[in-house]
Amino acid sequence: MGSLQELPISDAYVFTPTLHGDERGAFLEWYKADLFAREIGHPLNLAQANCSISRRGVLRGVHYADVPVGQAKYVTCLTGSALDVIVDLRVGSPTFGRWEVVELDETTRKGVYLAEGLGHAFLATSDQVTCVYLCSEPYRPAKEHGVDPLDPELGIAWPEGVEPVLSPKDAEAPSLAEALSLGLLPDYGECLAYYAKLRSS
């Protein structure tokens, strides 16, 4: 069935599936609604599914959405490999400004779940990478934001020797300090209240 383990940043998890392989190939259950609901405390509402295809060096993120409603994500890598990064952007959180890296690839088939209010980014580390996302809410451009993934104060440890390729929007994203001063970041208390609402419903 696989296992779901919470990361040092609360409300972020890594899923390690059980792989069944033989001479034909492999089979796995890459998402289990009952397991996620039991561990997270509520079902993951599926409102949108995204597929991202990137070449080596493409860096997407750090992206997040206003809470409420926010957008929880479950991300896995179908082909290639990527460094997936979760950033705690929730102002007032004990781990505010911290980040965690999980390697996603076509061998381990791991996946990452991150709750509303957490920031997400990934760096493509193979020639071509296909990642898919299950999203709890649809994309709402007016509610979506970003933080500079290369912000030295944030200090994400991207691999040396890789020249990141960013979209114009991501390249112009504010630093963590700028986003904080502009009042753009989610509030930890509001996130906790929203999680509690999801669990109670």
Residue, then its C-alpha position, 0 to 999 in steps of 0.5 A: m500500500g505504501s507509507l505516508q510520513e510527515l516532514p519536519i515542516s508540519d502539514a507536508y508529507v512524503f508518500t513512498p509507494t509499494l512497488h510490485g515488479d516482475e519481467r513485465g515492468a512494475f505496478l504501484e498505487w500512486y495515490k490512496a485516498d483513504l490513507f491520505a484522509r486518515e493521516i491528514g485528517h480529511p480527504l483531498n478534494l480533487a478539483q484540478a489535475n496538472c501535468s508539467i513537462s520540463r527540460r533539465g534546469v527548469l525551476r518552477g516556483v516557489h508558488y502558493a495561494d491565498v488562504p483561505v481557500g488556498q490550494a493543497k497539492y499532491v505531486t509525483c514524478l512520472t518520468g525523469s527526476a526532480l528536486d521537489v521543495i516545500v517552503d513554509l511561508r505561513v507567517g507565525s509558523p514555528t518553521f516559517g522560512r524553512w524548506e525541505v527537499v524531496e527527490l522525486d523520480e521514476t525509480t522510487r515513485k515517491g510523492v509529496y503532499l503539501a497543505e494550503g499555505l505552504g510554498h512549492a517549487f521543483l527543479a528538473t534534474s534530468d533531460q526531461v521531467t514529467c510531473v503531475y499534480l492533484c490539486s484541491e482547488p482550481y487555479r485562480p490567477a488573482k489568488e496565486h503568488g510567488v517567492d523568488p526561489l533564488d532568494p539568498e536569504l531563503g537559501i534553498a540549496w539548489p545543486e551547484g553547476v545547474e543554471p536555473v531556467l525561470s519563467p519571467k513571472d518567477a524571476e520577478a517574484p519578490s524575496l521572502a522579506e519583500a513578500l512579508s513586508l507587503g503582507l502577501l504571505p499566508d497567516y499560520g493561524e488562518c491556515l490552522a483554522y482552515y485545516a480544522k474546518l476541512r477536518s470537521s467537514 
